[in-house]
Structure formats: C-alpha cells, structure tokens
Amino acid sequence: MTTDKIVKPGSGYLWILIFFGSIAAFVYLTAQVHPLFAIGFIMPFLIMFGFIVVNPNDSKVLVLFGDYIGTVRENGFYWANPFYSKKKVTLRVRNIEGDKIKVNDKEGNPIIIGTVIVWQVTDSAKASFEVDNYEHYVKLQSDAAVRHLAGSYSYDHFDDEQKEITLRSGGDHINAELVKELEERLGLAGVRVIEARITHLAYSEEIAGAMLQRQQASAVVAARTKIVEGAVGMVEMALDMLSKQHIVELDEEKKAAMVSNLLVVLCSDKAANPVVNAGTLHH
C-alpha cells in the first residue's frame, strides 16, 4: 500500500531566473552568432514545465514514468523535474450532504434517512493510488455505511423506552457509530472523517400514517396510565382523611360506591355533570 512520502523540491524563484536568463541568452546567440542556436530554446521550454505552485491546504503528488516520487505538502513555489506528472490533491475540509435514501431499519420498516458527512484527505498518495476516484469512492462508501447503520438499529421503540438504542433516540451514540463505520471504509483512500450526523429521519410514505397512529396510541395509553395512577392515589388519600377525621362513617358498600364515583370523575376525559340525589345512598 502506497503512503505519503513527503518531499520538498528546489526553489522555483531561482529557476525562474534561469528560465528568463536562458531565453535571453539563446535570443542573443541566435541573432548575433548563428541561427542554429535557436534549437537551444528547448531548454527554457523544458524548464517551464518544471514549475510547481502549491497553495495552502493543497498537495501535489509527483510521479515519474509510473514511479511514485513523493508528495509536496508545504505551500510555496517550487521547481522539479519537468518529466514529473504533478497531480493536485486538496487537503481542505469538505462535506457531503447525502441524498435522502430509502432503507429498511432493523425491524424491516421502510424509512427515509439523510446525513451530512465532514471529511478530509490526510494521505494524498493513498487517495491517488489506492482507489480509482477518491471523491466518488467517498460518496459511494458513505451511502453504503448509512444503509448498514440504518439496518442495524430500529427507527423507534414504543413499549419500553429503555429497551435499546434507536435511530431516533440514539443521538451522539448513533453519530459516533456512523463515524466509526465511515473511518473503517474510507481509511483505504487516506480519508479522515471529522464528523457525521443524521439530518433527516422519517418513516417512508407508505407506512408513515400507520406509524403516526401507533405513536399517538402509545402516547394516549401512557397518559391514561398516569391519570389512573394519580386518581387511585387521590381516592386513597380521600378515604384516609375521611376515616382519620371521622367526618363520616362508611361501610364497605359505601366505600365501593365512593371509589367508583371518584374514579369516574377523575379519569374521565370530559367534565363531570353533577347529579342531585334527593333520596338516600341506596335509592
């Protein structure tokens, strides 16, 4: 596996002086001595192809007839063998806003998921020689990693909130898993993953309505459970206070009737309508 070998060619400023000096010399020799000196213009022509400009956060990969020479990473103006091929590889931080893709979660439910991935080339030689097109490779492997992650977790859980990590509730854990998955896949291309986050997560259209009803039903059941728990506590407190303060003596039948009435009032989703009993409790 080819990895970066950092090199630093000679200064380009010295060679640019040589370049212009050779042009001036061959112009003079051609005009004043003999026209055959014009063939010497091949020298400044070759010198011209040896200049290298490396901008900040860029690199140049040098190759001579299929032999990897090295990578220039320090920005500046250089001159190297004019027969070197010089491939530019940017080291800038870049991001991919992935398409919203349709995948199946761990439970087999179709979902729509979208991500943003921030990445950077750290090894120019790997990016140039280990994969055919590193930008295209990053895009394809990112989609594959997202699909694999989505298939490893459920979209959501409804019955047990502490049962397992899900795509919707996983937060930083899911993002960390995505970064780890991407680093394993993209390390071959000399790419470092800085950050990866899920930006869009939803059920697919064909089941979105049914899942929304399921979520609403779960919320209603949870709310009703809390209401019943609170009502039972209030009924218990009322009976205890009546007994301790000797406000009224209730037998078991009257207690049952009182509990029934209080639970109906407290657990009902509508306001209670008072009913005046002109007789006794048993009429």
Rosetta blueprint (number, residue, H / E / L):
1 M L
2 T L
3 T L
4 D L
5 K L
6 I E
7 V L
8 K L
9 P L
10 G E
11 S E
12 G H
13 Y H
14 L H
15 W H
16 I H
17 L H
18 I H
19 F H
20 F H
21 G H
22 S H
23 I H
24 A H
25 A H
26 F H
27 V H
28 Y H
29 L H
30 T H
31 A H
32 Q H
33 V L
34 H L
35 P H
36 L H
37 F H
38 A H
39 I H
40 G H
41 F H
42 I H
43 M H
44 P H
45 F H
46 L H
47 I H
48 M H
49 F L
50 G L
51 F E
52 I E
53 V E
54 V E
55 N L
56 P L
57 N L
58 D E
59 S E
60 K E
61 V E
62 L E
63 V E
64 L E
65 F L
66 G L
67 D E
68 Y E
69 I E
70 G E
71 T E
72 V E
73 R L
74 E L
75 N L
76 G E
77 F E
78 Y E
79 W E
80 A L
81 N L
82 P L
83 F L
84 Y L
85 S E
86 K E
87 K E
88 K E
89 V E
90 T E
91 L L
92 R L
93 V L
94 R E
95 N E
96 I E
97 E E
98 G L
99 D L
100 K L
101 I E
102 K E
103 V E
104 N E
105 D L
106 K L
107 E L
108 G L
109 N L
110 P E
111 I E
112 I E
113 I E
114 G E
115 T E
116 V E
117 I E
118 V E
119 W E
120 Q E
121 V E
122 T L
123 D L
124 S H
125 A H
126 K H
127 A H
128 S H
129 F H
130 E L
131 V L
132 D L
133 N L
134 Y H
135 E H
136 H H
137 Y H
138 V H
139 K H
140 L H
141 Q H
142 S H
143 D H
144 A H
145 A H
146 V H
147 R H
148 H H
149 L H
150 A H
151 G H
152 S H
153 Y L
154 S L
155 Y L
156 D L
157 H L
158 F L
159 D L
160 D L
161 E L
162 Q L
163 K L
164 E L
165 I L
166 T L
167 L L
168 R L
169 S L
170 G L
171 G L
172 D H
173 H H
174 I H
175 N H
176 A H
177 E H
178 L H
179 V H
180 K H
181 E H
182 L H
183 E H
184 E H
185 R H
186 L H
187 G H
188 L H
189 A H
190 G L
191 V E
192 R E
193 V E
194 I E
195 E E
196 A E
197 R E
198 I E
199 T E
200 H E
201 L E
202 A E
203 Y E
204 S L
205 E H
206 E H
207 I H
208 A H
209 G H
210 A H
211 M H
212 L H
213 Q H
214 R H
215 Q H
216 Q H
217 A H
218 S H
219 A H
220 V H
221 V H
222 A H
223 A H
224 R H
225 T H
226 K H
227 I H
228 V H
229 E H
230 G H
231 A H
232 V H
233 G H
234 M H
235 V H
236 E H
237 M H
238 A H
239 L H
240 D H
241 M H
242 L H
243 S H
244 K H
245 Q L
246 H L
247 I L
248 V L
249 E L
250 L L
251 D L
252 E H
253 E H
254 K H
255 K H
256 A H
257 A H
258 M H
259 V H
260 S H
261 N H
262 L H
263 L H
264 V H
265 V H
266 L H
267 C H
268 S L
269 D L
270 K L
271 A L
272 A L
273 N L
274 P L
275 V L
276 V L
277 N L
278 A L
279 G L
280 T L
281 L L
282 H L
283 H L
